[in-house]
Structures are given as structure tokens and as C-alpha cells.
Amino acid sequence: MFFHFTSCLPRRVSFPSKCTATTIVHLSGPPRASKATDQWNGFVFGGPDEWSSPYYRYDSTGARASIDALVGTGDNTVQLVVMRWYEKNNSTLLYAITGLGSSLRTTTGQELASITRYAKSKGPKTMLSPMIDPDYDLPGSCRQCATPPGPGWRGTVGSHWGSECGDGTPWGDWRETYATTLVIPLARLSESIGMDAFLVSHELQTAVKNCPDRWAALLMTVRVAASGTMSVACTAPVVDHCAQSKPWIDTLDFLGVDCYFVTTVPTPGLPWQDGNLSDVAKAWVGPARKLGALSAATGGKDIVCTEIGSQSRPWAYSTSTSPPGHEFGPQFCNVWDQCHSDAAQGLYYDGMLQTLYSNAWFKGFTLWMWRADPTSGCPSDDSFTPAGKPAPIAVLRKYWGA
């Protein structure tokens, strides 16, 4: 028997290099100051359940206690998420879930305003990220289903709709729904409650590379509705299609990238033995070059990792161990101390932060993730949150100046 405490599996993407540019990546030098006003250093706040948990909703006492603990890391940014749902990735309908009995119940404006005010009172900036997901309440659906046969990850929405973008087409219908029922109302709400930044999309791989004119028009509408910083949280296709995407990338204040890169680090002989920090930092040189090339190809656009993280597992800093693309997981061990390692998570943070912070175009992380549940975390938890885990918290305080 093994013990396995986890949330969602990490998503990894390997970025193509069709848009290349010469860029210099440095490995040495002091960490950049976390208090710089142009940096976004913090966490996605909530969780797959806590975004809508009946116990730790955004206006709960527990969520406020969790913000208090988060601030202790030196965090200066809290990314807040509001969800909409769809039946399958070929559906043009997006909807809120309002039933009190559902664990997926959509965050209300009042709840969002409550946690925004509280977070800002503690010092951090706030960033709003509209996000869509399959409706896991539906019969036969599940959070970790493969695609196929699962309902389809948000990045695959519209993958079979072709390139027609006019009214009455699937893309036209979906974009109208996405704009009028989700993005524009939330942009206006973010303005009214004083949020500092707004992410117009989160991991919509297919959507951001199709119908670029309509995407650009939506961005301009958001710019009018919300005066704060505007960006997206994108994945590989923005790099793959950077020439096509550049006109609307130019309208962003920074380019958000979910930085789930493959990192190959020599692993020790036994899973409870830790690797070398310099090896972890070197493994991030390749991803840093790709991000630097993206910045150069888009006119020097600043880049923020709007989502990135690792679970507290042995060898988490190397994502090429067996099976390919995943760190050492519970399926390879049968005792507790082989399955959990907050030291490995600390190494992941340390090497990644050391390499990326040394580049002038890099403006910070919103790490995945810090839960609204104030009792989550601790060294016996192998999930993404660093809460209650000494090694990753120490690393964050070192870089963020807590």
C-alpha cells in the first residue's frame, strides 16, 4: 500500500522554435527584488475544488486565513480564478454552475470582491483569470479523463471547428458567448473592485491561434472596460504562431505563459537523494532561451509565468524520468518517505527562479498553487501547494525578500 495525496497532474508543454531570435540567458547574479512594481510574484489562489468549495469559498474566514499565510512567503501577487463550464470541447455553450450542492459552484461577484479587498489590504496585487473547464458534474465525466475519451481540456476547445470565424459558425458562436457572458462582465467587475490585472484567457491553445482579428477586437474591448494591466495566460501555440499572433500580443502589457517545460536533470540513485541545484538551474537554460526568443520576436515584450509549479515528490525538478514527462510518482514506491519530498519541490523552485529571474525580460511567477483551504499542505502532502512545507517556503522567502 502507498499513500498518495495529490490534486491535479502537472501539464507539460514543449515549445516549438519556429520564431527564433538571439537571446542571452544568464545563470549567475543575485535574485531580483520582489518588491519591484513591475514584477508579479505570487500564486494562483484557490484550487480545483476550493474555487467553489462550500467550506473555503473566496469570502470565507478560511480563505482569508490562507491569504495571511500566503503573504508570509513574500508574495506580492494573488491570481484569482472565476470558472465557467462546458459539456464537451465541441460545445459552444459556456455556463455558470449555481447549485448550492455542487462542488463546482461558480464564484459570485460578491465573493470575488471580498477576497480582492482582503488580499489588497495585506499588500499583494490582484490578478483576475477567467477560466473554463469541462463540467465534471456530468455523468461519465471526470477530472483526469484522457482526451479522448474525456470531455476535453480547455486547450482543445474548437479543435474540430475549422477556420471560419463569421457569425453563425461554431467559432463565431463560441467567441460571442465567451466575450459577452464571461470576459467582458468580469473585466467590468475587475475594474469596479480595483483589481490590478486581468488575464483575458487561460490556456486556450486552439482559440488564441484562430480568428486573430476577432481575438484582437475582444482585447480592445477589455482594454476599454478595465484600466488595469491586461494579458493572457497562453501555451505553446503562441510561440508556434508568433508571427500570426504578434498584432494582438502587441496590445498586451506583458505576455503571460504557462511555463510547463520539460526539464532534464540527472537524478540520484535513490529517490530520497536530492539532485544538484546547479543542474536544476542549467536545466532551465533551454526554456529560458525559448522565452527570451519569444520576447525578442514580439518586440521585447515582458514575460510572466502565469502558471507553473511542481508537486512535492522525489525528483520533481526532472520531468524526464519514467514514465516520460512525469516526475517520480507514487506508482514507483511503496513507502511514505519515498513518495513525498518537499526538498525536491524546493530544488525545483530554486533552480527555476535562479535562472529565469536573471533575465531582464522576465517579470515574475504566479505559481500553481496556494489553496484557499488553510489546512492544506504540510510535508505529508505531495500536491502542488508549498504551504506548510519548509524547503519550498524557504526558497520563496530567499527570492521574494520575506
C-alpha positions, 0 to 999 in steps of 0.5 A: 500500500502507498499513500498518495495525496495529490490534486491535479497532474502537472501539464507539460508543454514543449515549445516549438522554435519556429520564431527564433531570435538571439537571446542571452540567458544568464545563470549567475547574479543575485535574485531580483527584488520582489518588491519591484512594481513591475514584477508579479510574484505570487500564486494562483489562489484557490484550487480545483475544488476550493474555487467553489468549495462550500467550506473555503469559498473566496469570502470565507474566514478560511480563505482569508486565513490562507491569504495571511499565510500566503503573504508570509512567503513574500508574495506580492501577487494573488491570481484569482480564478472565476470558472465557467463550464462546458459539456464537451470541447465541441460545445459552444455553450459556456455556463455558470454552475449555481447549485448550492450542492455542487462542488463546482459552484461558480464564484459570485461577484460578491465573493470575488470582491471580498477576497480582492479587498482582503488580499489588497489590504495585506499588500499583494496585487490582484490578478483576475483569470477567467477560466473554463473547464469541462463540467465534471458534474456530468455523468461519465465525466471526470477530472483526469479523463484522457482526451479522448475519451474525456470531455476535453481540456480547455486547450482543445476547445474548437479543435474540430471547428475549422477556420471560419470565424463569421457569425453563425459558425461554431467559432463565431458562436463560441467567441460571442458567448465567451466575450459577452457572458464571461470576459467582458462582465468580469473585466467590468467587475475587475475594474469596479473592485480595483483589481490590478490585472486581468488575464483575458484567457487561460490556456486556450491553445486552439482559440488564441491561434484562430480568428486573430482579428476577432481575438484582437477586437475582444482585447480592445474591448477589455482594454476599454472596460478595465484600466488595469494591466491586461494579458493572457495566460497562453501555451505553446501555440503562441510561440508556434504562431508568433508571427500570426499572433504578434498584432494582438500580443502587441496590445498586451502589457506583458505576455503571460505563459504557462511555463510547463517545460520539460526539464532534464536533470540527472537524478540520484540513485535513490529517490530520497537523494536530492539532485544538484541545484546547479543542474536544476538551474542549467536545466532551465537554460533551454526554456529560458532561451525559448522565452527570451526568443519569444520576447525578442520576436514580439518586440521585447515584450515582458514575460510572466509565468502565469502558471507553473509549479511542481508537486512535492515528490522525489525528483520533481525538478526532472520531468524526464524520468519514467514514465516520460514527462512525469516526475517520480510518482507514487506508482514507483514506491511503496513507502511514505518517505519515498513518495513525498519530498518537499526538498525536491519541490524546493530544488525545483523552485530554486533552480527555476527562479535562479535562472529565469529571474536573471533575465531582464525580460522576465517579470515574475511567477504566479505559481500553481498553487496556494489553496484557499483551504488553510489546512492544506499542505504540510510535508505529508502532502505531495500536491502542488501547494508549498504551504506548510512545507519548509524547503519550498517556503524557504526558497520563496522567502530567499527570492521574494525578500520575506 
